[in-house]
Amino acid sequence: MINLETPKKFAPLIAQAHQVATEVFRPISRKYDLAEHEYPKELDMLASAIDGVNAGAGLDGAGAAGVRRESKGGDQGNRNGSNLSTVLSIMELCWGDVGLLLTMPRQGLGNAAIASVANEEQLARFDGRWAAMAITEPEAGSDSAAIRTTAVLDGEEYVLNGEKIYVTSGERADLVVVWATLDRTKGRAAIKSFVVERENPGLKLERLEHKLGIRASDTAAFRLEDCRVPKDDLLGSPEVDVKQGFGGAMQTFDNTRPLVAAMAVGLTRACLEEAREQLERAGVRVDHAAPAYTQHAAAARLQEMEADYEAARLLTLQAAWMADNSKPNSLHASMAKAKAGRTCVEVSLGCVELCGSLGYDERGLLEKWARDAKILDIFEGTQQIQLLIVARQLLGKTSADLR
Ligand SMILES: Cc1cc2nc3c(=O)[nH]c(=O)nc-3n(C[C@H](O)[C@H](O)[C@H](O)COP(=O)(O)OP(=O)(O)OC[C@H]3O[C@@H](n4cnc5c(N)ncnc54)[C@H](O)[C@@H]3O)c2cc1C
């Protein structure tokens, strides 16, 4: 059974994340929305402080690197571990600003990939480094099995060639986790992830994208040209096990999708709070004890959106809790990501609508949040792809049966 109260031991972490969101993120939110591609230098000091807080609090890790699954064997009872603490802190930080969270040093999705599949030696070697994740290519977006970047073993190194686009933190991170195939004829099973030093001369930065939202976060495109990577920097097993299929690399998504869902949940709450405040200023109060149909239409609409927010939040907590308790959570991770991504887009636009010109105006942050929201329904698998995964799991179909 899942206990729906937030575990008491995480209260200090949540309070600290909220303080960072209020005192650091919100005040510079608009500045870096306008100054796209400028590095938010305020985050450097903050990242070190957060590392110190995690260490001091004795947490397994409250950042993206904290999503490792510990398999200790036997019945561990109910465990509220680092997956749960990570989603809770991400929710708070994204209540502050999603773009700034995405550009926090050492909190990249590549860090989550390393935490998910690296061996102990690699984990120690890459500890404390900031890692971006490069899966997407011009011909491979939703269908990550279509990846064309190749990795060929040459002595003690793999040689990588290909193109990667839309790499979040690609310019700023220290490392890039690159997905490449060892053998295109062997399909999904041959896709492996490689940790590439950002300074590797074979990893060439082509451009930075201009975007609708999350403008504080850099999004890079790369070319890999005879990019030589030490053999030991392949994450997981180098064996191509056709029976296991995508297993290793895809396991990352079970851990990262709840994180992206948590970003959406945090942003949704920010929108709802802002809209509630604006409505109260206009004399419209929400009464949760009275039936919605007896209230002002705007109050009833807000309550509807709050219900969607709660559902998204609980699904996200459940997916993370399952990861902490070594339960298979692919279905729940996709349900959480689908629900939270859609809710965040609908609620942010709904709040702009309720607040009228105040919601659309650059003097407030609602218009920015409505722009920031859409990416959360796209990356780490779009809304449609999450629903496809949910359908496959519920109907017992394979990716070949249902695509
Ligand atoms: C700002 C930003 C940051 C990003 N960061 C990263 C990153 O750090 N690392 C990384 O690897 N990638 C990143 N991405 C890429 C992102 O993950 C992809 O954009 C996403 O997976 C969708 O792929 P696509 O854009 O090629 O769209 P497509 O796959 O071409 O999809 C287009 C549309 O068709 C729908 N569709 C596709 N297939 C199906 C299907 N079988 N059934 C139903 N509908 C379908 C999709 O849902 C979508 O609506 C980022 C993208 C953006 C915009």
PDBQT file of the ligand as one rigid body, heavy atoms in Angstrom, charges set to zero:
ROOT
HETATM    1  C1  LIG A 501      13.533  21.637 -25.953  1.00  0.00    +0.000 C 
HETATM    2  C2  LIG A 501      13.804  20.204 -26.240  1.00  0.00    +0.000 A 
HETATM    3  C3  LIG A 501      14.700  19.505 -25.461  1.00  0.00    +0.000 A 
HETATM    4  C4  LIG A 501      14.989  18.172 -25.735  1.00  0.00    +0.000 A 
HETATM    5  N1  LIG A 501      15.931  17.522 -24.988  1.00  0.00    +0.000 NA
HETATM    6  C5  LIG A 501      16.343  16.284 -25.377  1.00  0.00    +0.000 A 
HETATM    7  C6  LIG A 501      17.456  15.653 -24.743  1.00  0.00    +0.000 A 
HETATM    8  O1  LIG A 501      18.055  16.166 -23.780  1.00  0.00    +0.000 OA
HETATM    9  N2  LIG A 501      17.880  14.466 -25.243  1.00  0.00    +0.000 N 
HETATM   10  C7  LIG A 501      17.259  13.851 -26.299  1.00  0.00    +0.000 A 
HETATM   11  O2  LIG A 501      17.708  12.790 -26.700  1.00  0.00    +0.000 OA
HETATM   12  N3  LIG A 501      16.167  14.405 -26.884  1.00  0.00    +0.000 NA
HETATM   13  C8  LIG A 501      15.711  15.605 -26.462  1.00  0.00    +0.000 A 
HETATM   14  N4  LIG A 501      14.633  16.199 -27.093  1.00  0.00    +0.000 N 
HETATM   15  C9  LIG A 501      13.960  15.497 -28.188  1.00  0.00    +0.000 C 
HETATM   16  C10 LIG A 501      12.604  14.938 -27.805  1.00  0.00    +0.000 C 
HETATM   17  O3  LIG A 501      12.758  13.851 -26.930  1.00  0.00    +0.000 OA
HETATM   18  C11 LIG A 501      11.878  14.593 -29.111  1.00  0.00    +0.000 C 
HETATM   19  O4  LIG A 501      11.516  15.814 -29.727  1.00  0.00    +0.000 OA
HETATM   20  C12 LIG A 501      10.649  13.755 -28.866  1.00  0.00    +0.000 C 
HETATM   21  O5  LIG A 501      11.016  12.457 -28.469  1.00  0.00    +0.000 OA
HETATM   22  C13 LIG A 501       9.759  13.635 -30.111  1.00  0.00    +0.000 C 
HETATM   23  O6  LIG A 501      10.509  13.293 -31.232  1.00  0.00    +0.000 OA
HETATM   24  P1  LIG A 501      10.370  14.145 -32.597  1.00  0.00    +0.000 P 
HETATM   25  O7  LIG A 501      10.534  15.580 -32.252  1.00  0.00    +0.000 OA
HETATM   26  O8  LIG A 501      11.278  13.566 -33.595  1.00  0.00    +0.000 OA
HETATM   27  O9  LIG A 501       8.878  13.948 -33.046  1.00  0.00    +0.000 OA
HETATM   28  P2  LIG A 501       8.282  12.734 -33.884  1.00  0.00    +0.000 P 
HETATM   29  O10 LIG A 501       8.727  11.435 -33.320  1.00  0.00    +0.000 OA
HETATM   30  O11 LIG A 501       8.520  12.990 -35.323  1.00  0.00    +0.000 OA
HETATM   31  O12 LIG A 501       6.742  12.895 -33.573  1.00  0.00    +0.000 OA
HETATM   32  C14 LIG A 501       5.920  13.895 -34.172  1.00  0.00    +0.000 C 
HETATM   33  C15 LIG A 501       4.487  13.686 -33.669  1.00  0.00    +0.000 C 
HETATM   34  O13 LIG A 501       3.998  12.376 -34.048  1.00  0.00    +0.000 OA
HETATM   35  C16 LIG A 501       3.597  11.651 -32.893  1.00  0.00    +0.000 C 
HETATM   36  N5  LIG A 501       3.942  10.242 -33.065  1.00  0.00    +0.000 N 
HETATM   37  C17 LIG A 501       5.145   9.716 -33.394  1.00  0.00    +0.000 A 
HETATM   38  N6  LIG A 501       5.085   8.364 -33.434  1.00  0.00    +0.000 NA
HETATM   39  C18 LIG A 501       3.808   8.022 -33.106  1.00  0.00    +0.000 A 
HETATM   40  C19 LIG A 501       3.118   6.784 -32.944  1.00  0.00    +0.000 A 
HETATM   41  N7  LIG A 501       3.727   5.620 -33.137  1.00  0.00    +0.000 N 
HETATM   42  N8  LIG A 501       1.808   6.828 -32.603  1.00  0.00    +0.000 NA
HETATM   43  C20 LIG A 501       1.171   8.002 -32.403  1.00  0.00    +0.000 A 
HETATM   44  N9  LIG A 501       1.783   9.212 -32.542  1.00  0.00    +0.000 NA
HETATM   45  C21 LIG A 501       3.072   9.219 -32.865  1.00  0.00    +0.000 A 
HETATM   46  C22 LIG A 501       4.375  12.262 -31.738  1.00  0.00    +0.000 C 
HETATM   47  O14 LIG A 501       3.721  12.038 -30.516  1.00  0.00    +0.000 OA
HETATM   48  C23 LIG A 501       4.386  13.737 -32.137  1.00  0.00    +0.000 C 
HETATM   49  O15 LIG A 501       3.176  14.330 -31.766  1.00  0.00    +0.000 OA
HETATM   50  C24 LIG A 501      14.300  17.514 -26.798  1.00  0.00    +0.000 A 
HETATM   51  C25 LIG A 501      13.368  18.212 -27.566  1.00  0.00    +0.000 A 
HETATM   52  C26 LIG A 501      13.113  19.527 -27.317  1.00  0.00    +0.000 A 
HETATM   53  C27 LIG A 501      12.125  20.254 -28.189  1.00  0.00    +0.000 C 
ENDROOT
TORSDOF 0
